Amino acid sequence: CNGLSANSTIETCNGCNCFDNGWMDQHRHDHPNQPIMFTENWGWFQPWGQALGIRTPKDLGYSVAEWFAGGGAYHSYYMWHGGNHYGRTAAAG
C-alpha cells in the first residue's frame, strides 16, 4: 500500500483522506491501468505514544464523497467502524 506494493499487486490507499493528499493523481500517473481503491479510511488512528485522533462522522462521510467524486472505484468501510479491533483493544495507548 501507498508505494510499497509488489509489481503484480494493485496499489491501494490507506489513510484518513486519500483525495486531499494527492494520492489519486499520483496513482493515475504511476498506474494508469489500475483501479483507484481506498482500502483503509481510518476513523481513528493512534500512533504509539500519541493522542488518539478521532474523526467526526461528517469528516468521514465527506472524505468518501470526495473520493468517489474524484473518480475512486472502491472504498472499504471496515476501518470506518473500527475494523477488527472492536473496543480499540489493539490501540497503541
N, CA, C and O atoms as a CHARMM CRD file, in Angstrom:
* protein
*
  372
    1    1 CYS  N      0.82900  -1.19700   0.00000 PROA 1      0.00000
    2    1 CYS  CA     0.00000   0.00000   0.00000 PROA 1      0.00000
    3    1 CYS  C      0.86800   1.25400   0.00000 PROA 1      0.00000
    4    1 CYS  O      1.97800   1.26500   0.53300 PROA 1      0.00000
    5    2 ASN  N      0.35100   2.27200  -0.59200 PROA 2      0.00000
    6    2 ASN  CA     0.99400   3.58400  -0.59400 PROA 2      0.00000
    7    2 ASN  C      2.45600   3.53400  -1.03700 PROA 2      0.00000
    8    2 ASN  O      3.32800   4.11800  -0.39400 PROA 2      0.00000
    9    3 GLY  N      2.71300   2.83500  -2.13800 PROA 3      0.00000
   10    3 GLY  CA     4.05500   2.81300  -2.71800 PROA 3      0.00000
   11    3 GLY  C      4.90500   1.63100  -2.33700 PROA 3      0.00000
   12    3 GLY  O      6.04400   1.53000  -2.79400 PROA 3      0.00000
   13    4 LEU  N      4.40000   0.73400  -1.51900 PROA 4      0.00000
   14    4 LEU  CA     5.21400  -0.39000  -1.05700 PROA 4      0.00000
   15    4 LEU  C      4.68500  -1.73100  -1.55600 PROA 4      0.00000
   16    4 LEU  O      4.88500  -2.74900  -0.89300 PROA 4      0.00000
   17    5 SER  N      4.01200  -1.75800  -2.71200 PROA 5      0.00000
   18    5 SER  CA     3.43300  -2.99300  -3.21800 PROA 5      0.00000
   19    5 SER  C      4.37200  -3.69000  -4.20200 PROA 5      0.00000
   20    5 SER  O      5.23500  -3.06400  -4.81800 PROA 5      0.00000
   21    6 ALA  N      4.17800  -4.99900  -4.32900 PROA 6      0.00000
   22    6 ALA  CA     4.95400  -5.77600  -5.29600 PROA 6      0.00000
   23    6 ALA  C      4.47300  -5.44800  -6.70900 PROA 6      0.00000
   24    6 ALA  O      3.38900  -4.88900  -6.88000 PROA 6      0.00000
   25    7 ASN  N      5.25300  -5.78400  -7.70000 PROA 7      0.00000
   26    7 ASN  CA     4.94000  -5.43700  -9.08400 PROA 7      0.00000
   27    7 ASN  C      3.60300  -5.96000  -9.57700 PROA 7      0.00000
   28    7 ASN  O      2.96600  -5.30100 -10.39800 PROA 7      0.00000
   29    8 SER  N      3.15500  -7.10700  -9.11400 PROA 8      0.00000
   30    8 SER  CA     1.93500  -7.71300  -9.64600 PROA 8      0.00000
   31    8 SER  C      0.68300  -7.40700  -8.82300 PROA 8      0.00000
   32    8 SER  O     -0.38200  -7.94900  -9.11700 PROA 8      0.00000
   33    9 THR  N      0.78000  -6.56400  -7.81400 PROA 9      0.00000
   34    9 THR  CA    -0.38400  -6.25200  -6.99100 PROA 9      0.00000
   35    9 THR  C     -0.96000  -4.88700  -7.35300 PROA 9      0.00000
   36    9 THR  O     -0.29100  -4.04900  -7.95800 PROA 9      0.00000
   37   10 ILE  N     -2.21200  -4.68700  -6.96800 PROA 10     0.00000
   38   10 ILE  CA    -2.85700  -3.40300  -7.20100 PROA 10     0.00000
   39   10 ILE  C     -2.51100  -2.47500  -6.04400 PROA 10     0.00000
   40   10 ILE  O     -2.71500  -2.81500  -4.87800 PROA 10     0.00000
   41   11 GLU  N     -2.00000  -1.33300  -6.37000 PROA 11     0.00000
   42   11 GLU  CA    -1.67000  -0.32300  -5.35500 PROA 11     0.00000
   43   11 GLU  C     -2.96400   0.26500  -4.79700 PROA 11     0.00000
   44   11 GLU  O     -3.86000   0.61400  -5.56600 PROA 11     0.00000
   45   12 THR  N     -3.07700   0.37800  -3.49100 PROA 12     0.00000
   46   12 THR  CA    -4.26000   0.95100  -2.84500 PROA 12     0.00000
   47   12 THR  C     -3.83500   2.04900  -1.88100 PROA 12     0.00000
   48   12 THR  O     -2.65400   2.18500  -1.56000 PROA 12     0.00000
   49   13 CYS  N     -4.80100   2.82600  -1.42400 PROA 13     0.00000
   50   13 CYS  CA    -4.51500   3.89900  -0.47500 PROA 13     0.00000
   51   13 CYS  C     -5.07700   3.56400   0.89800 PROA 13     0.00000
   52   13 CYS  O     -6.19200   3.05600   1.01700 PROA 13     0.00000
   53   14 ASN  N     -4.30900   3.84800   1.91200 PROA 14     0.00000
   54   14 ASN  CA    -4.72300   3.73700   3.31200 PROA 14     0.00000
   55   14 ASN  C     -4.45100   5.07700   3.97500 PROA 14     0.00000
   56   14 ASN  O     -3.37300   5.64400   3.80000 PROA 14     0.00000
   57   15 GLY  N     -5.40300   5.58700   4.72500 PROA 15     0.00000
   58   15 GLY  CA    -5.19700   6.85600   5.40800 PROA 15     0.00000
   59   15 GLY  C     -6.49900   7.51200   5.78600 PROA 15     0.00000
   60   15 GLY  O     -7.55800   6.88700   5.73800 PROA 15     0.00000
   61   16 CYS  N     -6.42300   8.76400   6.16000 PROA 16     0.00000
   62   16 CYS  CA    -7.62100   9.49800   6.56900 PROA 16     0.00000
   63   16 CYS  C     -8.30100  10.19400   5.40000 PROA 16     0.00000
   64   16 CYS  O     -9.51600  10.38900   5.43400 PROA 16     0.00000
   65   17 ASN  N     -7.57300  10.56500   4.39100 PROA 17     0.00000
   66   17 ASN  CA    -8.17200  11.19900   3.23200 PROA 17     0.00000
   67   17 ASN  C     -7.22700  11.02800   2.04700 PROA 17     0.00000
   68   17 ASN  O     -6.21900  11.72700   1.93800 PROA 17     0.00000
   69   18 CYS  N     -7.55400  10.11100   1.18000 PROA 18     0.00000
   70   18 CYS  CA    -6.68700   9.79700   0.04800 PROA 18     0.00000
   71   18 CYS  C     -6.95800  10.68000  -1.16300 PROA 18     0.00000
   72   18 CYS  O     -6.32100  10.50900  -2.20200 PROA 18     0.00000
   73   19 PHE  N     -7.88900  11.61700  -1.04900 PROA 19     0.00000
   74   19 PHE  CA    -8.14600  12.56400  -2.12600 PROA 19     0.00000
   75   19 PHE  C     -7.33500  13.83100  -1.90000 PROA 19     0.00000
   76   19 PHE  O     -6.59700  14.26300  -2.78600 PROA 19     0.00000
   77   20 ASP  N     -7.46600  14.42800  -0.72400 PROA 20     0.00000
   78   20 ASP  CA    -6.81400  15.70400  -0.43600 PROA 20     0.00000
   79   20 ASP  C     -5.29300  15.62700  -0.45800 PROA 20     0.00000
   80   20 ASP  O     -4.63100  16.62300  -0.75000 PROA 20     0.00000
   81   21 ASN  N     -4.73200  14.46700  -0.15400 PROA 21     0.00000
   82   21 ASN  CA    -3.27200  14.37400  -0.08200 PROA 21     0.00000
   83   21 ASN  C     -2.61100  14.12500  -1.44200 PROA 21     0.00000
   84   21 ASN  O     -1.39300  13.95300  -1.50600 PROA 21     0.00000
   85   22 GLY  N     -3.39100  14.10200  -2.52900 PROA 22     0.00000
   86   22 GLY  CA    -2.83800  13.94400  -3.86400 PROA 22     0.00000
   87   22 GLY  C     -2.58300  12.51500  -4.29900 PROA 22     0.00000
   88   22 GLY  O     -2.02200  12.28400  -5.37000 PROA 22     0.00000
   89   23 TRP  N     -2.99000  11.54400  -3.47700 PROA 23     0.00000
   90   23 TRP  CA    -2.72600  10.14200  -3.79800 PROA 23     0.00000
   91   23 TRP  C     -3.36800   9.73300  -5.11800 PROA 23     0.00000
   92   23 TRP  O     -2.73800   9.04100  -5.91700 PROA 23     0.00000
   93   24 MET  N     -4.61000  10.15000  -5.36100 PROA 24     0.00000
   94   24 MET  CA    -5.31500   9.74100  -6.58500 PROA 24     0.00000
   95   24 MET  C     -4.57100  10.19600  -7.84300 PROA 24     0.00000
   96   24 MET  O     -4.38500   9.41400  -8.77600 PROA 24     0.00000
   97   25 ASP  N     -4.15500  11.44300  -7.86400 PROA 25     0.00000
   98   25 ASP  CA    -3.44000  11.96300  -9.03600 PROA 25     0.00000
   99   25 ASP  C     -2.12600  11.22200  -9.25200 PROA 25     0.00000
  100   25 ASP  O     -1.77300  10.89400 -10.38500 PROA 25     0.00000
  101   26 GLN  N     -1.41300  10.96200  -8.17800 PROA 26     0.00000
  102   26 GLN  CA    -0.15100  10.22700  -8.29200 PROA 26     0.00000
  103   26 GLN  C     -0.39300   8.80400  -8.77400 PROA 26     0.00000
  104   26 GLN  O      0.36900   8.28300  -9.58900 PROA 26     0.00000
  105   27 HSD  N     -1.45100   8.17500  -8.27500 PROA 27     0.00000
  106   27 HSD  CA    -1.78700   6.80500  -8.68700 PROA 27     0.00000
  107   27 HSD  C     -2.13800   6.76000 -10.18200 PROA 27     0.00000
  108   27 HSD  O     -1.69500   5.86600 -10.90200 PROA 27     0.00000
  109   28 ARG  N     -2.92500   7.71800 -10.63000 PROA 28     0.00000
  110   28 ARG  CA    -3.27900   7.77100 -12.05600 PROA 28     0.00000
  111   28 ARG  C     -2.02100   7.90800 -12.92300 PROA 28     0.00000
  112   28 ARG  O     -1.92500   7.31000 -13.99500 PROA 28     0.00000
  113   29 HSD  N     -1.07900   8.69000 -12.45100 PROA 29     0.00000
  114   29 HSD  CA     0.17000   8.88900 -13.18600 PROA 29     0.00000
  115   29 HSD  C      1.02200   7.62400 -13.19000 PROA 29     0.00000
  116   29 HSD  O      1.51600   7.20500 -14.23600 PROA 29     0.00000
  117   30 ASP  N      1.19300   7.02000 -12.01800 PROA 30     0.00000
  118   30 ASP  CA     2.08500   5.86400 -11.87500 PROA 30     0.00000
  119   30 ASP  C      1.48000   4.54900 -12.35700 PROA 30     0.00000
  120   30 ASP  O      2.20200   3.66800 -12.82500 PROA 30     0.00000
  121   31 HSD  N      0.15200   4.41200 -12.24400 PROA 31     0.00000
  122   31 HSD  CA    -0.52700   3.14400 -12.55500 PROA 31     0.00000
  123   31 HSD  C     -1.80000   3.41200 -13.35900 PROA 31     0.00000
  124   31 HSD  O     -2.89900   3.19100 -12.85100 PROA 31     0.00000
  125   32 PRO  N     -1.67500   3.87900 -14.59200 PROA 32     0.00000
  126   32 PRO  CA    -2.86100   4.27500 -15.36100 PROA 32     0.00000
  127   32 PRO  C     -3.83200   3.13700 -15.66500 PROA 32     0.00000
  128   32 PRO  O     -4.98800   3.40100 -15.99600 PROA 32     0.00000
  129   33 ASN  N     -3.40200   1.89200 -15.56400 PROA 33     0.00000
  130   33 ASN  CA    -4.27400   0.75900 -15.87400 PROA 33     0.00000
  131   33 ASN  C     -4.83800   0.07300 -14.63300 PROA 33     0.00000
  132   33 ASN  O     -5.46300  -0.98100 -14.74600 PROA 33     0.00000
  133   34 GLN  N     -4.62900   0.64800 -13.45800 PROA 34     0.00000
  134   34 GLN  CA    -5.15200   0.06000 -12.22500 PROA 34     0.00000
  135   34 GLN  C     -6.36800   0.83100 -11.72600 PROA 34     0.00000
  136   34 GLN  O     -6.46900   2.04000 -11.93800 PROA 34     0.00000
  137   35 PRO  N     -7.30000   0.13200 -11.05800 PROA 35     0.00000
  138   35 PRO  CA    -8.42200   0.84200 -10.44100 PROA 35     0.00000
  139   35 PRO  C     -7.92700   1.67400  -9.25700 PROA 35     0.00000
  140   35 PRO  O     -6.85500   1.42200  -8.70700 PROA 35     0.00000
  141   36 ILE  N     -8.71800   2.65700  -8.88400 PROA 36     0.00000
  142   36 ILE  CA    -8.36100   3.54200  -7.77200 PROA 36     0.00000
  143   36 ILE  C     -9.11900   3.07100  -6.54400 PROA 36     0.00000
  144   36 ILE  O    -10.33500   3.24300  -6.45200 PROA 36     0.00000
  145   37 MET  N     -8.39400   2.47100  -5.59100 PROA 37     0.00000
  146   37 MET  CA    -9.01700   1.80500  -4.44400 PROA 37     0.00000
  147   37 MET  C     -8.54300   2.39600  -3.12200 PROA 37     0.00000
  148   37 MET  O     -7.35000   2.61100  -2.90700 PROA 37     0.00000
  149   38 PHE  N     -9.50500   2.65000  -2.24600 PROA 38     0.00000
  150   38 PHE  CA    -9.27200   3.20300  -0.89400 PROA 38     0.00000
  151   38 PHE  C     -9.61400   2.08200   0.07700 PROA 38     0.00000
  152   38 PHE  O    -10.78700   1.86200   0.38000 PROA 38     0.00000
  153   39 THR  N     -8.60400   1.37200   0.56700 PROA 39     0.00000
  154   39 THR  CA    -8.85400   0.17200   1.36800 PROA 39     0.00000
  155   39 THR  C     -8.96600   0.42900   2.86600 PROA 39     0.00000
  156   39 THR  O     -9.57500  -0.37100   3.57700 PROA 39     0.00000
  157   40 GLU  N     -8.40100   1.51200   3.35700 PROA 40     0.00000
  158   40 GLU  CA    -8.48900   1.80800   4.79000 PROA 40     0.00000
  159   40 GLU  C     -8.72200   3.30200   4.99300 PROA 40     0.00000
  160   40 GLU  O     -7.79400   4.10400   4.88300 PROA 40     0.00000
  161   41 ASN  N     -9.95700   3.66600   5.28700 PROA 41     0.00000
  162   41 ASN  CA   -10.31400   5.05100   5.60800 PROA 41     0.00000
  163   41 ASN  C    -10.38600   5.12100   7.12800 PROA 41     0.00000
  164   41 ASN  O    -11.41100   4.79800   7.72800 PROA 41     0.00000
  165   42 TRP  N     -9.31800   5.53400   7.72600 PROA 42     0.00000
  166   42 TRP  CA    -9.18400   5.46200   9.17800 PROA 42     0.00000
  167   42 TRP  C    -10.16300   6.39400   9.87500 PROA 42     0.00000
  168   42 TRP  O    -10.12400   7.60900   9.68000 PROA 42     0.00000
  169   43 GLY  N    -11.04200   5.81800  10.69000 PROA 43     0.00000
  170   43 GLY  CA   -11.96000   6.61000  11.50600 PROA 43     0.00000
  171   43 GLY  C    -11.25900   7.13700  12.74700 PROA 43     0.00000
  172   43 GLY  O    -11.58300   8.21600  13.24300 PROA 43     0.00000
  173   44 TRP  N    -10.33300   6.39900  13.22700 PROA 44     0.00000
  174   44 TRP  CA    -9.47200   6.83000  14.32600 PROA 44     0.00000
  175   44 TRP  C     -8.13000   6.16100  14.09900 PROA 44     0.00000
  176   44 TRP  O     -8.04500   5.05700  13.56100 PROA 44     0.00000
  177   45 PHE  N     -7.12200   6.83100  14.50800 PROA 45     0.00000
  178   45 PHE  CA    -5.77900   6.28000  14.34200 PROA 45     0.00000
  179   45 PHE  C     -4.91700   6.80100  15.47000 PROA 45     0.00000
  180   45 PHE  O     -4.97600   7.98000  15.81800 PROA 45     0.00000
  181   46 GLN  N     -4.12100   5.92200  16.03400 PROA 46     0.00000
  182   46 GLN  CA    -3.30000   6.32500  17.16900 PROA 46     0.00000
  183   46 GLN  C     -1.88200   5.78900  17.02700 PROA 46     0.00000
  184   46 GLN  O     -1.62500   4.62400  17.33400 PROA 46     0.00000
  185   47 PRO  N     -0.95900   6.62900  16.56400 PROA 47     0.00000
  186   47 PRO  CA     0.44200   6.20600  16.57900 PROA 47     0.00000
  187   47 PRO  C      0.90400   5.99400  18.01900 PROA 47     0.00000
  188   47 PRO  O      0.43500   6.66800  18.93600 PROA 47     0.00000
  189   48 TRP  N      1.79700   5.08100  18.20300 PROA 48     0.00000
  190   48 TRP  CA     2.26300   4.73500  19.54500 PROA 48     0.00000
  191   48 TRP  C      2.75500   5.98200  20.28600 PROA 48     0.00000
  192   48 TRP  O      3.58400   6.73600  19.77700 PROA 48     0.00000
  193   49 GLY  N      2.22600   6.18100  21.49600 PROA 49     0.00000
  194   49 GLY  CA     2.65100   7.27400  22.35100 PROA 49     0.00000
  195   49 GLY  C      2.01500   8.62200  22.05000 PROA 49     0.00000
  196   49 GLY  O      2.32500   9.60900  22.71600 PROA 49     0.00000
  197   50 GLN  N      1.12800   8.68300  21.05500 PROA 50     0.00000
  198   50 GLN  CA     0.47600   9.94300  20.70700 PROA 50     0.00000
  199   50 GLN  C     -0.99200   9.92000  21.11600 PROA 50     0.00000
  200   50 GLN  O     -1.54800   8.86400  21.41700 PROA 50     0.00000
  201   51 ALA  N     -1.60100  11.08200  21.12400 PROA 51     0.00000
  202   51 ALA  CA    -3.01200  11.19300  21.49200 PROA 51     0.00000
  203   51 ALA  C     -3.88300  10.52100  20.43500 PROA 51     0.00000
  204   51 ALA  O     -3.52500  10.45700  19.25900 PROA 51     0.00000
  205   52 LEU  N     -5.02300  10.02900  20.87700 PROA 52     0.00000
  206   52 LEU  CA    -5.98500   9.39100  19.99800 PROA 52     0.00000
  207   52 LEU  C     -6.64900  10.43900  19.12200 PROA 52     0.00000
  208   52 LEU  O     -7.18500  11.42300  19.63200 PROA 52     0.00000
  209   53 GLY  N     -6.62000  10.24100  17.80900 PROA 53     0.00000
  210   53 GLY  CA    -7.26700  11.14700  16.87100 PROA 53     0.00000
  211   53 GLY  C     -8.56300  10.53900  16.38100 PROA 53     0.00000
  212   53 GLY  O     -8.54100   9.53000  15.67700 PROA 53     0.00000
  213   54 ILE  N     -9.68500  11.12700  16.73700 PROA 54     0.00000
  214   54 ILE  CA   -10.99500  10.61300  16.32900 PROA 54     0.00000
  215   54 ILE  C    -11.61000  11.59000  15.33400 PROA 54     0.00000
  216   54 ILE  O    -11.69800  12.78700  15.60500 PROA 54     0.00000
  217   55 ARG  N    -12.03100  11.07800  14.19100 PROA 55     0.00000
  218   55 ARG  CA   -12.66000  11.90200  13.16700 PROA 55     0.00000
  219   55 ARG  C    -14.17600  11.93500  13.36600 PROA 55     0.00000
  220   55 ARG  O    -14.76900  10.98200  13.87100 PROA 55     0.00000
  221   56 THR  N    -14.77500  13.02200  12.97100 PROA 56     0.00000
  222   56 THR  CA   -16.23000  13.14800  13.08500 PROA 56     0.00000
  223   56 THR  C    -16.89700  12.37900  11.94500 PROA 56     0.00000
  224   56 THR  O    -16.28000  12.16000  10.90200 PROA 56     0.00000
  225   57 PRO  N    -18.15100  11.96700  12.13600 PROA 57     0.00000
  226   57 PRO  CA   -18.88200  11.31700  11.04100 PROA 57     0.00000
  227   57 PRO  C    -18.96200  12.20800   9.80000 PROA 57     0.00000
  228   57 PRO  O    -18.90100  11.71400   8.67400 PROA 57     0.00000
  229   58 LYS  N    -19.09500  13.50900  10.00300 PROA 58     0.00000
  230   58 LYS  CA   -19.15000  14.44800   8.88100 PROA 58     0.00000
  231   58 LYS  C    -17.86000  14.38800   8.06900 PROA 58     0.00000
  232   58 LYS  O    -17.90500  14.35200   6.83900 PROA 58     0.00000
  233   59 ASP  N    -16.71300  14.37600   8.74300 PROA 59     0.00000
  234   59 ASP  CA   -15.42800  14.31700   8.05900 PROA 59     0.00000
  235   59 ASP  C    -15.25800  12.99600   7.30700 PROA 59     0.00000
  236   59 ASP  O    -14.78800  12.98100   6.16900 PROA 59     0.00000
  237   60 LEU  N    -15.63900  11.89800   7.94100 PROA 60     0.00000
  238   60 LEU  CA   -15.55300  10.59500   7.28700 PROA 60     0.00000
  239   60 LEU  C    -16.42300  10.55500   6.03700 PROA 60     0.00000
  240   60 LEU  O    -15.97500  10.14000   4.96800 PROA 60     0.00000
  241   61 GLY  N    -17.67800  10.99200   6.18400 PROA 61     0.00000
  242   61 GLY  CA   -18.60500  10.99000   5.05900 PROA 61     0.00000
  243   61 GLY  C    -18.11900  11.87000   3.91900 PROA 61     0.00000
  244   61 GLY  O    -18.22800  11.50300   2.74900 PROA 61     0.00000
  245   62 TYR  N    -17.58500  13.02600   4.26400 PROA 62     0.00000
  246   62 TYR  CA   -17.08400  13.94100   3.24500 PROA 62     0.00000
  247   62 TYR  C    -15.90400  13.32600   2.49000 PROA 62     0.00000
  248   62 TYR  O    -15.79100  13.48400   1.27500 PROA 62     0.00000
  249   63 SER  N    -15.03400  12.63000   3.20800 PROA 63     0.00000
  250   63 SER  CA   -13.88000  12.02700   2.53600 PROA 63     0.00000
  251   63 SER  C    -14.32000  10.94300   1.55400 PROA 63     0.00000
  252   63 SER  O    -13.69500  10.76300   0.50800 PROA 63     0.00000
  253   64 VAL  N    -15.39500  10.21700   1.88500 PROA 64     0.00000
  254   64 VAL  CA   -15.91300   9.19100   0.96600 PROA 64     0.00000
  255   64 VAL  C    -16.54900   9.85700  -0.25900 PROA 64     0.00000
  256   64 VAL  O    -16.32600   9.42300  -1.38900 PROA 64     0.00000
  257   65 ALA  N    -17.33700  10.90600  -0.03500 PROA 65     0.00000
  258   65 ALA  CA   -17.96400  11.61600  -1.15500 PROA 65     0.00000
  259   65 ALA  C    -16.90200  12.20900  -2.07500 PROA 65     0.00000
  260   65 ALA  O    -17.01900  12.12300  -3.29800 PROA 65     0.00000
  261   66 GLU  N    -15.88200  12.80200  -1.49700 PROA 66     0.00000
  262   66 GLU  CA   -14.77800  13.37600  -2.26700 PROA 66     0.00000
  263   66 GLU  C    -14.07100  12.29900  -3.09400 PROA 66     0.00000
  264   66 GLU  O    -13.71400  12.51500  -4.25200 PROA 66     0.00000
  265   67 TRP  N    -13.88200  11.14700  -2.47400 PROA 67     0.00000
  266   67 TRP  CA   -13.19900  10.02400  -3.12000 PROA 67     0.00000
  267   67 TRP  C    -13.93100   9.59700  -4.38700 PROA 67     0.00000
  268   67 TRP  O    -13.32200   9.48400  -5.45100 PROA 67     0.00000
  269   68 PHE  N    -15.23400   9.36000  -4.27500 PROA 68     0.00000
  270   68 PHE  CA   -15.99000   8.91000  -5.44800 PROA 68     0.00000
  271   68 PHE  C    -16.17100  10.03300  -6.46800 PROA 68     0.00000
  272   68 PHE  O    -16.15900   9.77500  -7.67200 PROA 68     0.00000
  273   69 ALA  N    -16.33500  11.25800  -6.01400 PROA 69     0.00000
  274   69 ALA  CA   -16.44200  12.39100  -6.93900 PROA 69     0.00000
  275   69 ALA  C    -15.14800  12.56900  -7.72800 PROA 69     0.00000
  276   69 ALA  O    -15.17200  13.03500  -8.86700 PROA 69     0.00000
  277   70 GLY  N    -14.03100  12.20300  -7.12900 PROA 70     0.00000
  278   70 GLY  CA   -12.73400  12.31900  -7.78900 PROA 70     0.00000
  279   70 GLY  C    -12.39800  11.15000  -8.70000 PROA 70     0.00000
  280   70 GLY  O    -11.34500  11.14600  -9.33800 PROA 70     0.00000
  281   71 GLY  N    -13.28700  10.15100  -8.76800 PROA 71     0.00000
  282   71 GLY  CA   -13.06500   9.02200  -9.66400 PROA 71     0.00000
  283   71 GLY  C    -12.68800   7.72800  -8.98700 PROA 71     0.00000
  284   71 GLY  O    -12.32000   6.76800  -9.66400 PROA 71     0.00000
  285   72 GLY  N    -12.76700   7.67300  -7.66100 PROA 72     0.00000
  286   72 GLY  CA   -12.45900   6.44400  -6.94900 PROA 72     0.00000
  287   72 GLY  C    -13.38500   5.30700  -7.35100 PROA 72     0.00000
  288   72 GLY  O    -14.57800   5.52700  -7.55800 PROA 72     0.00000
  289   73 ALA  N    -12.85100   4.09300  -7.46600 PROA 73     0.00000
  290   73 ALA  CA   -13.62500   2.94300  -7.91000 PROA 73     0.00000
  291   73 ALA  C    -14.08500   2.06000  -6.75500 PROA 73     0.00000
  292   73 ALA  O    -15.02300   1.28000  -6.91900 PROA 73     0.00000
  293   74 TYR  N    -13.44800   2.16600  -5.59700 PROA 74     0.00000
  294   74 TYR  CA   -13.73600   1.24700  -4.48900 PROA 74     0.00000
  295   74 TYR  C    -13.39500   1.93300  -3.17800 PROA 74     0.00000
  296   74 TYR  O    -12.41900   2.67500  -3.07800 PROA 74     0.00000
  297   75 HSD  N    -14.21900   1.67000  -2.18200 PROA 75     0.00000
  298   75 HSD  CA   -13.96200   2.16900  -0.83300 PROA 75     0.00000
  299   75 HSD  C    -14.37400   1.09300   0.16200 PROA 75     0.00000
  300   75 HSD  O    -15.49200   0.58200   0.09200 PROA 75     0.00000
  301   76 SER  N    -13.49400   0.74700   1.07700 PROA 76     0.00000
  302   76 SER  CA   -13.78600  -0.26100   2.09900 PROA 76     0.00000
  303   76 SER  C    -14.23600   0.42100   3.38200 PROA 76     0.00000
  304   76 SER  O    -13.58700   1.35100   3.86100 PROA 76     0.00000
  305   77 TYR  N    -15.34400  -0.04400   3.93000 PROA 77     0.00000
  306   77 TYR  CA   -15.88800   0.54700   5.14800 PROA 77     0.00000
  307   77 TYR  C    -15.40500  -0.13900   6.42100 PROA 77     0.00000
  308   77 TYR  O    -15.75700   0.30400   7.51500 PROA 77     0.00000
  309   78 TYR  N    -14.62100  -1.19300   6.32000 PROA 78     0.00000
  310   78 TYR  CA   -14.29800  -1.93800   7.53800 PROA 78     0.00000
  311   78 TYR  C    -13.49800  -1.11300   8.54300 PROA 78     0.00000
  312   78 TYR  O    -13.68100  -1.28600   9.74800 PROA 78     0.00000
  313   79 MET  N    -12.62700  -0.23100   8.09000 PROA 79     0.00000
  314   79 MET  CA   -11.87400   0.59500   9.03100 PROA 79     0.00000
  315   79 MET  C    -12.72200   1.73700   9.58200 PROA 79     0.00000
  316   79 MET  O    -12.41000   2.29700  10.63300 PROA 79     0.00000
  317   80 TRP  N    -13.78600   2.07700   8.87800 PROA 80     0.00000
  318   80 TRP  CA   -14.66600   3.16500   9.29500 PROA 80     0.00000
  319   80 TRP  C    -15.32800   2.82600  10.62300 PROA 80     0.00000
  320   80 TRP  O    -15.48500   3.69500  11.48100 PROA 80     0.00000
  321   81 HSD  N    -15.71300   1.57400  10.79600 PROA 81     0.00000
  322   81 HSD  CA   -16.39800   1.20500  12.03200 PROA 81     0.00000
  323   81 HSD  C    -15.48200   0.51500  13.02800 PROA 81     0.00000
  324   81 HSD  O    -15.96100  -0.06500  14.00300 PROA 81     0.00000
  325   82 GLY  N    -14.21800   0.56400  12.81200 PROA 82     0.00000
  326   82 GLY  CA   -13.28400   0.02600  13.79600 PROA 82     0.00000
  327   82 GLY  C    -12.50500  -1.18300  13.32500 PROA 82     0.00000
  328   82 GLY  O    -11.67100  -1.70300  14.06700 PROA 82     0.00000
  329   83 GLY  N    -12.75700  -1.64600  12.10400 PROA 83     0.00000
  330   83 GLY  CA   -12.01800  -2.80000  11.60000 PROA 83     0.00000
  331   83 GLY  C    -12.23100  -4.01100  12.48300 PROA 83     0.00000
  332   83 GLY  O    -13.34700  -4.25500  12.94100 PROA 83     0.00000
  333   84 ASN  N    -11.19400  -4.76300  12.72300 PROA 84     0.00000
  334   84 ASN  CA   -11.33200  -5.94300  13.56400 PROA 84     0.00000
  335   84 ASN  C    -10.79200  -5.70500  14.97300 PROA 84     0.00000
  336   84 ASN  O    -10.50200  -6.66000  15.69300 PROA 84     0.00000
  337   85 HSD  N    -10.65800  -4.47000  15.36200 PROA 85     0.00000
  338   85 HSD  CA   -10.16500  -4.13700  16.68800 PROA 85     0.00000
  339   85 HSD  C    -11.31000  -3.53300  17.51800 PROA 85     0.00000
  340   85 HSD  O    -11.23100  -2.38800  17.96300 PROA 85     0.00000
  341   86 TYR  N    -12.34200  -4.30100  17.71100 PROA 86     0.00000
  342   86 TYR  CA   -13.51500  -3.82400  18.44400 PROA 86     0.00000
  343   86 TYR  C    -13.11200  -3.40300  19.85700 PROA 86     0.00000
  344   86 TYR  O    -12.36200  -4.10300  20.53800 PROA 86     0.00000
  345   87 GLY  N    -13.61500  -2.27100  20.27400 PROA 87     0.00000
  346   87 GLY  CA   -13.28400  -1.75000  21.59300 PROA 87     0.00000
  347   87 GLY  C    -11.88800  -1.16100  21.66100 PROA 87     0.00000
  348   87 GLY  O    -11.40100  -0.84600  22.74700 PROA 87     0.00000
  349   88 ARG  N    -11.24500  -1.01000  20.53200 PROA 88     0.00000
  350   88 ARG  CA    -9.89500  -0.43200  20.44800 PROA 88     0.00000
  351   88 ARG  C     -8.87700  -1.20200  21.30100 PROA 88     0.00000
  352   88 ARG  O     -7.94400  -0.61800  21.85100 PROA 88     0.00000
  353   89 THR  N     -9.07000  -2.49500  21.39600 PROA 89     0.00000
  354   89 THR  CA    -8.19000  -3.31300  22.22400 PROA 89     0.00000
  355   89 THR  C     -6.78400  -3.41900  21.66400 PROA 89     0.00000
  356   89 THR  O     -5.86300  -3.79200  22.39100 PROA 89     0.00000
  357   90 ALA  N     -6.59500  -3.10200  20.39600 PROA 90     0.00000
  358   90 ALA  CA    -5.25900  -3.20900  19.80900 PROA 90     0.00000
  359   90 ALA  C     -4.60900  -1.82500  19.62200 PROA 90     0.00000
  360   90 ALA  O     -3.59100  -1.70900  18.94100 PROA 90     0.00000
  361   91 ALA  N     -5.18100  -0.80200  20.21100 PROA 91     0.00000
  362   91 ALA  CA    -4.63800   0.54600  20.04700 PROA 91     0.00000
  363   91 ALA  C     -3.28800   0.67900  20.74100 PROA 91     0.00000
  364   91 ALA  O     -2.92300  -0.12500  21.59800 PROA 91     0.00000
  365   92 ALA  N     -2.57200   1.70100  20.35200 PROA 92     0.00000
  366   92 ALA  CA    -1.22400   1.90400  20.87000 PROA 92     0.00000
  367   92 ALA  C     -1.19500   2.35600  22.32800 PROA 92     0.00000
  368   92 ALA  O     -0.22000   2.09200  23.03200 PROA 92     0.00000
  369   93 GLY  N     -2.21500   3.01100  22.77900 PROA 93     0.00000
  370   93 GLY  CA    -2.18000   3.57900  24.12400 PROA 93     0.00000
  371   93 GLY  C     -3.05200   2.87800  25.03600 PROA 93     0.00000
  372   93 GLY  O     -3.13500   3.23700  26.21000 PROA 93     0.00000
